[in-house]
Amino acid sequence: MPKAYWIANVTITDPDRYSGYQAAAPAAFADFGARFLARGEAETLEGRDWQRRVIIEFDSLKQARACYNSPAYRSARAERAGACVADIAIIEGLN
């Protein structure tokens, strides 16, 4: 079964409010066995310049989707509402 990945591009607009997301999200990720492969500033070669980029690995597409839709992550998303601009995608790996 191929792995799956969240690819998130984020620009934080309210650091104080965003800290609530940073406190709440790790529990949701841990519940679904997520592994952070890359996180932080990145060099933008084309397209929109984002402040942060994140790549998170899951064992399957089913787990990646379940994490995003879980009550724990919905709660974390509520904490970041209005605190950032984000572009998040889930993609299935090749192998």
C-alpha positions in Angstrom: 0.0 0.0 0.0 1.5 3.4 -1.0 2.2 6.0 1.7 0.4 9.3 1.6 1.6 12.9 2.3 0.2 16.1 3.4 1.8 19.1 1.7 1.1 22.3 3.5 2.0 25.8 2.6 1.4 28.3 5.4 1.9 32.0 6.1 1.2 33.0 9.7 -0.8 36.2 10.1 -1.4 36.1 13.9 1.4 34.3 15.7 -0.3 34.4 19.1 -3.4 32.8 17.8 -1.5 30.3 15.7 0.3 29.0 18.9 -3.1 27.4 19.8 -2.9 25.3 16.7 0.7 24.4 17.4 -0.3 23.2 20.8 -3.3 21.2 19.6 -2.2 19.6 16.3 0.6 17.3 17.5 -1.9 15.0 19.4 -3.9 14.5 16.2 -0.8 13.7 14.2 0.4 11.2 16.8 -3.0 9.5 16.8 -2.5 8.7 13.1 1.2 7.8 13.1 2.2 10.9 11.1 5.9 11.6 10.5 7.2 15.1 9.7 9.6 14.8 6.7 10.2 18.5 6.2 9.1 21.7 8.0 10.2 25.3 7.9 11.1 28.0 5.5 11.7 27.1 1.9 13.1 28.7 -1.2 10.3 29.5 -3.6 11.4 29.0 -7.2 8.0 29.6 -8.8 4.5 30.5 -7.6 3.4 32.0 -4.4 5.9 32.7 -1.7 4.8 31.0 1.5 6.4 31.6 5.0 6.4 27.9 5.9 6.2 24.6 4.0 5.5 21.2 5.7 5.6 17.6 4.4 3.9 15.0 6.6 4.0 11.3 5.8 1.2 8.8 6.6 1.2 5.0 6.1 -1.8 5.3 3.7 -4.2 7.7 2.0 -6.9 6.4 4.3 -4.9 7.5 7.4 -4.0 10.9 5.9 -7.7 11.6 5.3 -8.8 10.2 8.6 -6.3 12.5 10.4 -7.5 15.6 8.6 -11.2 14.8 9.3 -10.6 13.6 12.9 -12.2 15.5 15.8 -8.8 16.2 17.2 -7.5 17.9 14.0 -10.8 19.7 13.4 -10.3 21.2 16.9 -6.7 22.2 15.9 -7.9 23.7 12.7 -10.4 25.8 14.6 -7.4 27.2 16.7 -5.7 28.4 13.5 -8.8 29.9 11.9 -8.0 33.5 11.2 -4.3 33.1 12.3 -2.9 32.0 8.9 -3.4 31.6 5.2 -2.9 27.9 4.3 -2.9 25.7 1.3 -3.0 22.0 2.2 -3.2 19.0 -0.1 -3.1 15.2 0.4 -1.3 13.2 -2.2 -0.7 9.4 -2.5 2.9 8.3 -2.8 4.2 6.2 -5.8 5.1 3.1 -3.8 
